[in-house]
Amino acid sequence: MTQPATAAQKETPTSAAKSARGQEISRRLGLRWDVRSLSLLGVLVVLVAVGGITAPDEFLATSNLQLVLTQASVIGVVTVGMTFVITGGGIDLSVGAIVALASVWATTVATQEFGFAGILFTAVIVGVGCGLVNGLLIAYGRLVPFIATLAMLASARGLALQITDGSTQIVAVDSVLDLGARDAYVLGVPPLVLIFAAVTVIGWLLLNRTTFGRRTVAVGGNAEAARLAGIDVRRQRLYLYLLSGLCCGIAAFMLIVLAGSGQNTNGNLYELDAIAAAIIGGTLLSGGRGTILGSVLGVLVFTTITNIFALNNLETAVQQIAKGAIIVAAVLVQRRSMPGDA
Amino acid sequence: MARIPSTSRRALLFGTAAASAGALLTACTSNEPTNQEQATDNAPVADDKPGKAVTIGFAGPQADHGWLNAINDNAKSRAKKYSDVTLEITEGSNDIAQQIGQIQTLINKKVDVLVILPADGKALTQVGLQAMKAGIPVINLDRVFASPQAYRCWIGGDNYGMGLNAGHFIGERLKDKPNAKVVELAGLDNLELTQQRTKGFDDALKNYPNIKKVARQAADFTVESGQAKMAQLLQAQSQFDALWNHDDDQGVGALRAIDQAGRDDFLMVGGAGAKSAMDAIKADNGVLKATVLYPPTMAASAIDLARALGQGKGVGGLAEFEIPSSLTLYSAVVTKDNVDQYLPTGFK
């Protein structure tokens, strides 16, 4: 794999020179709309057309746009964190389990007594705490990210089960529940979508406009080169897992608002959804290149597919088959439009 | 790994409080009306009086949701009720190999009777056969083994009946309404029980030609999936008259979606019998009007059957000398009128 235009490797191999120049131009324009993101946008446009034709009344309604964005927001926030980790050359398999643990810890009877602030605080702290453990184990304990986060997956789910005892913890704090109600919409935008938008914007700025972002890309592209360039690779890795944990904590709070409860089955298979969305968005699984906008588009594509199927009342089996086919198609289209970078 | 970085005293506080809350929660599930009438005839029946001591081995899947948790609690508290029963309970596991190992351990310990709720009925048939061959009778709880030779008695819920009763309840409510529309929020679609529930529901609706099922989506028994799928269903169907939701756990999420969409123009029937659903039915301030039971008390009854089997007796109220070979429980419809009776059996 070649990683054109990373901070660590200024020299670009000739085979990728063309797309590198394109990227360089878009970088100067202040946008990272590379070809992958553009083709994914195309997929999204096609999906919107399909939805508009098959279920015109329901799909094109404002309420449906609110619905799709709301359903995308929880996994979307997780995916932003995941994008950082993958860009930095790691992987976080524990995101779903962390969301589950944070959401049940934040909805215990004891936590609920502290009201809105208690729930928000606990969700975020548990998320960050798990991220800290992941980060320390990987950066300083030298565990392979796959193993460390797999272990976190198992133990966080176990702890979540132990806390709930398998029961569904209903939230009785009105101020939290009200955040998901129609009355809380700001100019027609649900608060959860606002949180998602804020996380996306901050994530984009962080990755594309700060030293932190450039260090992340450098560490993911070539850790040894990054180290020689004076970057504290281990600390950078720790930060990345902390960031992913933080995103999981925020997502857990959003999920509590959305579902009005905490359950140890929350966040089921989020790791796969988040990784899939990041990859079809154009983030390189081997690290060194990441795009927040691509990841968000990836999430929106998945959510829109689910939405269209539900509106057309298709069976689960058909949904799953079609979803798989669409993922493959999306990635193939991307490959075709980027011959120099297959 | 499971160590949580206890960064603040508050986190520690929450932790301890959470643990004690969990302990409190477990203490209040089973509460059955005591007990069967003494049979008048000659058949010796199991009653509350202490008899021959029986050791019962119990193996179930991991209690990762409310209903399974209630199954464990029901079994434990029922066993505690009898001074002549010793319960050997294994750590629940969803891993088939692990559950087979646990059951083999119980066989080696030579327990008198085994109660098995298999993680997967078909996959655990062999170990059921092993136990029967070793002379240990098996009470098969709910998920049925592939061969009747693998158990002495099967006791479980009626998924088809759940759908049937839900369909009839909705049918009776809507029978005078022309062109009535109903919507179904099913459970995990790759489980046979989901198909049975749907079939029962469809069969019941056939009796009401004015009612049409306009949409069906499958969630996966979790709150989160219930919220997501229900939100989509509400968007897809701008008007309908009734909703049947297969499972009260996912119903928590479904109710949340209904609330968020501000809809109250239909009636909803749940399934399984969670306490939160029964509370809502009792309060009668939302769309949820009924829930169809899949009673976790079956685990308590399984202990009763195992004890009767171990003592060589029949079941109180029946004339036979032995316990039956199969028992299908009734899926009662819990409404506002009878909810008080069922509330103690509701699980969290």
Interface residues (C-beta under 8 A of the other chain):
Chain A: A55 D57 E58 A61 S63 N64 L67 T70 Q71 W105 T108 V109 A110 T111 F121 T122 I125 V126 G129 L132 V133 A151 M152 A154 S155 A156 G158 L159 L161 Q162 I163 T164 D165 G166 S167 T168 I170 G180 A181 R182 L255 L258 A259 G260 S261 Q263 N264 T265 N266 G267 N268 T306 N307 A310 L311 N312 N313 E315 T316 A317
Chain B: M1 A2 R3 I4 P5 T7 S8 R10 A11 L13 F14 A17 A18 A19 A21 G22 L25 T26 Q62 A63 D64 H65 G66 L68 N69 D189 N190 V214 A215 R216 Q217 A218 D220 F221 T222 V223 E224 S225 G226 Q227 A228 K229 A231 Q232 L233 Q235 A236 S238 D249 V252 G253 L255 R256 D259 Q260 A261 G262 A274 S276 F347 K348
